[in-house]
Structures are given as structure tokens and as C-alpha cells.
């Protein structure tokens, strides 16, 4: 089972390096790590997804404890057990013949809430998929039967749900 750790850090040039150094030194099993600006002007939010089927609870606890000791870390929380929203972005460029193009357009009609066409020509289509990681992975597997020219996925991001906490 994956564990989701949410971290709020002060923006500073060496902050991410210290966190990556800690993860590397302690040999944490990382599925993904995402860092971006957040609601606070001089801060960034990290989402760290840990994988370790044998000791995931202990590993997540150790990581949260060690992250709290770092200079630029303001807040750390293991949000795995909390009601939360998880999202990931996939951009994929496919080369298609006319039949495949029609198949993809039909597929998009069935998944209109999570797939958008970003660019479309006679033989090339760029799709944007935004969903939880399981759906992104499932759609990526469906699209593997077509000729993939380029593909990139962001790491997973997550926020706790307030509506289910009270």
C-alpha cells in the first residue's frame, strides 16, 4: 500500500536538496515526489508517495519524524488514512491513422471529464488526462496499443478533504 505524506516548506534554494538528501540517505522507497507553489506566498507544498509493502507504516512514521527536523520544513502530515483528493496529470502525444483517430475520439467521448484534446492534426493528437493515479495508469495502458511519440506524467498531488473530516 502506498503512503501519502504532505509537507509544507519555506521556499529556499537548498530546501529541496535537503529533503532529497534525507530520502536518499535513509533509502526510502519513493513512488513519486511533487513540489510546487501553494496558497502561501513564500512556501511550497510537497506530496511524497512512499511504497514499501512490508513496512509502509513504520517507514512513513520515520519519514514524517525526520522531515520535521529539517530547517525549512513548516508542517508534515501522513494523510494516507485521511479523506483526501489525489490527482495526477498525463500528457501523451500519439501518432494515429484515420481508424485509430476515430477510436481515440470515441474513447474521449466516454471519458470526457478526465481527458481533453490539447492538439489535433490529421495524424497526431495530444491528450491531457487528469485523474487519480489508478485511472491515469489504466488509461495509459489502454493508449499503449497506439504509437506513442511522447509521454510525461507528473507525480501525484493530494489535499485532505474538509467535507469528510467533520
TILUMMAR-951511 format. One record per residue (C-alpha): x, y, z; residue number from 1; residue in one letter. Coordinates in nm, 4 decimals, padded with zeros to 6 digits. Layout:
N
{{X,Y,Z},NUM,A}
...
# end
This chain:
166
{{00.0000,00.0000,00.0000},1,X}
{{00.1240,00.3483,-00.0831},2,X}
{{00.1568,00.6119,00.1878},3,X}
{{00.0945,00.9809,00.1147},4,X}
{{00.2995,01.2404,00.3030},5,X}
{{00.2109,01.6098,00.2719},6,X}
{{00.4864,01.8611,00.3534},7,X}
{{00.4776,02.2412,00.3715},8,X}
{{00.8221,02.4010,00.3333},9,X}
{{00.9645,02.7503,00.3178},10,X}
{{01.0971,02.8347,-00.0285},11,X}
{{01.4739,02.8278,-00.0171},12,X}
{{01.7355,02.7266,-00.2676},13,X}
{{01.8706,02.4339,-00.0643},14,X}
{{01.5433,02.3136,00.0868},15,X}
{{01.4539,02.0567,-00.1763},16,X}
{{01.8141,01.9339,-00.1818},17,X}
{{01.7995,01.8675,00.1954},18,X}
{{01.4761,01.6718,00.1570},19,X}
{{01.6059,01.4668,-00.1381},20,X}
{{01.9282,01.4054,00.0534},21,X}
{{01.7304,01.2746,00.3521},22,X}
{{01.5200,01.0457,00.1305},23,X}
{{01.8317,00.9119,-00.0426},24,X}
{{02.0387,00.8670,00.2734},25,X}
{{01.7615,00.6810,00.4552},26,X}
{{01.6777,00.4691,00.1466},27,X}
{{01.3067,00.5464,00.1452},28,X}
{{01.1117,00.3745,-00.1332},29,X}
{{00.9622,00.6646,-00.3314},30,X}
{{00.6840,00.6200,-00.5883},31,X}
{{00.6693,00.9931,-00.6634},32,X}
{{00.7602,01.3305,-00.5205},33,X}
{{00.5974,01.6522,-00.6374},34,X}
{{00.6785,02.0057,-00.5287},35,X}
{{00.5010,02.3257,-00.6312},36,X}
{{00.3889,02.6634,-00.5078},37,X}
{{00.0891,02.6752,-00.2781},38,X}
{{-00.1570,02.9132,-00.1138},39,X}
{{00.1155,03.0827,00.0934},40,X}
{{00.3461,03.3282,-00.0833},41,X}
{{00.6908,03.2114,00.0336},42,X}
{{00.6110,02.8429,00.0746},43,X}
{{00.5852,02.5272,-00.1344},44,X}
{{00.3916,02.2069,-00.0837},45,X}
{{00.5411,01.8632,-00.1410},46,X}
{{00.3474,01.5438,-00.1906},47,X}
{{00.5593,01.2346,-00.1310},48,X}
{{00.4213,00.8916,-00.2206},49,X}
{{00.6070,00.6099,-00.0417},50,X}
{{00.5970,00.2456,-00.1434},51,X}
{{00.7124,-00.0404,00.0741},52,X}
{{00.4719,-00.3315,00.1109},53,X}
{{00.6467,-00.4734,00.4196},54,X}
{{00.6980,-00.1752,00.6487},55,X}
{{00.4997,00.1112,00.4982},56,X}
{{00.3527,00.2368,00.8282},57,X}
{{00.6873,00.2427,01.0080},58,X}
{{00.8617,00.3994,00.7084},59,X}
{{00.6013,00.6758,00.6798},60,X}
{{00.6240,00.7449,01.0532},61,X}
{{01.0046,00.7618,01.0376},62,X}
{{00.9954,00.9941,00.7383},63,X}
{{00.7499,01.2375,00.8988},64,X}
{{00.9618,01.2425,01.2151},65,X}
{{01.2849,01.3075,01.0230},66,X}
{{01.1324,01.5695,00.7924},67,X}
{{01.0124,01.7715,01.0933},68,X}
{{01.3776,01.8126,01.1977},69,X}
{{01.4758,01.9852,00.8723},70,X}
{{01.5293,02.3597,00.8851},71,X}
{{01.2834,02.4753,00.6176},72,X}
{{01.0014,02.2289,00.6976},73,X}
{{00.6957,02.4003,00.8483},74,X}
{{00.4417,02.1150,00.8564},75,X}
{{00.4414,01.7401,00.7834},76,X}
{{00.1461,01.5010,00.7857},77,X}
{{00.0839,01.1435,00.6761},78,X}
{{-00.2545,01.1875,00.5061},79,X}
{{-00.2920,00.8271,00.3900},80,X}
{{-00.5739,00.7427,00.6309},81,X}
{{-00.7470,01.0800,00.5978},82,X}
{{-01.0202,01.1504,00.3413},83,X}
{{-00.8293,01.3161,00.0594},84,X}
{{-00.8291,01.4110,-00.3071},85,X}
{{-00.5428,01.2762,-00.5221},86,X}
{{-00.4678,01.3859,-00.8780},87,X}
{{-00.2057,01.3259,-01.1426},88,X}
{{-00.1562,01.4716,-01.4896},89,X}
{{-00.0603,01.2746,-01.8010},90,X}
{{00.0283,01.4394,-02.1315},91,X}
{{00.0556,01.1984,-02.4224},92,X}
{{00.1263,01.2535,-02.7923},93,X}
{{00.0022,00.9777,-03.0236},94,X}
{{00.0522,00.9147,-03.3933},95,X}
{{-00.2689,00.7746,-03.5409},96,X}
{{-00.4091,00.6509,-03.8682},97,X}
{{-00.7696,00.7557,-03.9544},98,X}
{{-00.9244,00.4453,-03.7931},99,X}
{{-00.7233,00.4889,-03.4736},100,X}
{{-00.8098,00.8586,-03.4684},101,X}
{{-01.1819,00.7712,-03.4651},102,X}
{{-01.1230,00.5140,-03.1886},103,X}
{{-00.9482,00.7765,-02.9757},104,X}
{{-01.2219,01.0333,-03.0353},105,X}
{{-01.4829,00.7760,-02.9241},106,X}
{{-01.2735,00.6940,-02.6183},107,X}
{{-01.2594,01.0626,-02.5294},108,X}
{{-01.6400,01.0859,-02.5508},109,X}
{{-01.6622,00.8111,-02.2863},110,X}
{{-01.4089,00.9820,-02.0574},111,X}
{{-01.4864,01.3477,-02.1294},112,X}
{{-01.4438,01.4532,-01.7660},113,X}
{{-01.0827,01.3346,-01.7405},114,X}
{{-00.9464,01.3508,-02.0987},115,X}
{{-00.9035,01.6690,-02.3014},116,X}
{{-00.7680,01.7160,-02.6524},117,X}
{{-00.4837,01.9679,-02.6382},118,X}
{{-00.3724,01.9479,-03.0023},119,X}
{{-00.5122,01.7635,-03.3039},120,X}
{{-00.3899,01.7172,-03.6618},121,X}
{{-00.4647,01.4548,-03.9268},122,X}
{{-00.2172,01.2082,-03.7773},123,X}
{{-00.1141,01.3433,-03.4346},124,X}
{{-00.3148,01.4017,-03.1180},125,X}
{{-00.2011,01.5328,-02.7808},126,X}
{{-00.4193,01.4352,-02.4867},127,X}
{{-00.4329,01.5645,-02.1320},128,X}
{{-00.5549,01.3231,-01.8658},129,X}
{{-00.6223,01.4458,-01.5121},130,X}
{{-00.7430,01.1885,-01.2606},131,X}
{{-00.6334,00.9829,-00.9642},132,X}
{{-00.3243,00.7714,-01.0325},133,X}
{{-00.5163,00.4465,-01.0846},134,X}
{{-00.7245,00.5982,-01.3651},135,X}
{{-00.4189,00.7633,-01.5216},136,X}
{{-00.2324,00.4313,-01.5214},137,X}
{{-00.5369,00.2457,-01.6603},138,X}
{{-00.5815,00.4967,-01.9447},139,X}
{{-00.2094,00.4893,-02.0181},140,X}
{{-00.2326,00.1105,-02.0578},141,X}
{{-00.5310,00.1484,-02.2936},142,X}
{{-00.3358,00.4007,-02.5025},143,X}
{{-00.0239,00.1805,-02.5247},144,X}
{{-00.1723,-00.0043,-02.8230},145,X}
{{-00.1290,00.3162,-03.0271},146,X}
{{00.2016,00.4633,-03.1399},147,X}
{{00.3179,00.6836,-02.8510},148,X}
{{00.5505,00.9595,-02.9683},149,X}
{{00.5918,01.1289,-02.6306},150,X}
{{00.4535,01.0768,-02.2829},151,X}
{{00.5036,01.2511,-01.9494},152,X}
{{00.3334,01.2127,-01.6117},153,X}
{{00.3502,01.4435,-01.3145},154,X}
{{00.3821,01.2995,-00.9705},155,X}
{{00.0712,01.2599,-00.7627},156,X}
{{-00.0562,01.5574,-00.5624},157,X}
{{-00.3017,01.5420,-00.2732},158,X}
{{-00.5097,01.7544,-00.0355},159,X}
{{-00.7226,01.6429,00.2577},160,X}
{{-01.0996,01.6730,00.2185},161,X}
{{-01.2588,01.9061,00.4721},162,X}
{{-01.6148,01.7919,00.3976},163,X}
{{-01.5464,01.4416,00.5298},164,X}
{{-01.3316,01.5373,00.8303},165,X}
{{-01.6086,01.6859,01.0453},166,X}
# end
